[in-house]
Amino acid sequence: MIAPRDDLALMEGYHSPQVEVPVRLNTNEAPEPPPAAFEAALVEEIRALDWHRYPDRSYRALRDAIAAQHGVDGDQVFVANGSNEVLQTLCLTYGGPGRAVAVFEPTYALHSHIARITSTGVAVGERAGDLTLDLAEVRRVLADARPALTFLCSPNNPTGMVEDEATVREVLGLAPGLLVVDEAYGQFAPWSALSLVADDVPLVVTRTYSKTWSMAAARLGYLVGPREVVAQLDQVVLPYHLDSMKQAAGRLALGFEPEMRRRVAALVEERGRLVRALADLAVDVWPSGANFVLFRPRQRDGHAVWQHLLDRGVLVRDCSGWPRLAGCLRVTIGTSAEDDAFLAALEDALR
Ligand code: PMP
């Protein structure tokens, strides 16, 4: 059988096991589906689709609807199949051989993974011991590597920590190419870099329907950025990459924004309850502005705790073997019942 590209040989994929368990808190999905009225509206639209025609290549109605939400122009919005495809299109457009991206670890693993898949170099900076961004390190890495793309993730996955406006502005001033702020969890946080986007600012902010919109199944993500950048991405992405059903789903979902905001507010409150409960247990917890919490058992092996939770039907993310995150686990905020099951199993595991 033919071997893959030489430069793929040493790469590891990105895996989160899809295990059938009663309580699934490992991939930061929303615990509840979108409203029934959304489903009904989507079914109506799908009935009326012209199945023999290609979809609207420029997905005008969808990008205009997203733009209206953020008070920008439709030509400042690029949409793809999940924000992962948005990130990939950025790397295909601005990365490639002889170019680099900069990441500050630990952060979302796909930033460096997608860069490597697209034959883009990866300059790795280290966060401080408490996992906050170290601006001296940012300055050093950006000056050394001169990356085409600099990735920040706010709230950062897997730590949950939010970069404040002053930090993002400072990195924006230092980044030689485009600054990408990945806000997959943006609506859970108190502040958004969307407010800094403008045609003359080399910044893009990525968002997803997967978390706050309860639509991980739809695979929809987007970025907001300068018109010029969006036009370049539109040239690189495959023609008709967004099918007609998806375009309809993305547009119709935005009609249920108050419901989305209610779900997000409920999850933020539930996050507070979970963090307070964790404070009473023998674990270290990082402050989270997202729909998940990173924690580390103080006296017990992280992987053993993960296995104990799984044996009790609770699946969380095992980060215990990841570089810089020795012993850490990440739990997604679920329903109150799911979180209670997690807390009970965790108490048991730590005993
Ligand atoms: N960015 C971050 C930080 C994420 O955590 C995720 C999903 N785990 C994504 C992007 C990708 O999301 P999607 O492709 O589902 O839009």
Residues whose N, C-alpha, C, O or C-beta is under 5 A from the ligand:
A	BS01	PMP	T27 N81 G82 S83 N84 Y108 C153 N157 D182 A184 T208 S210 L220 G221
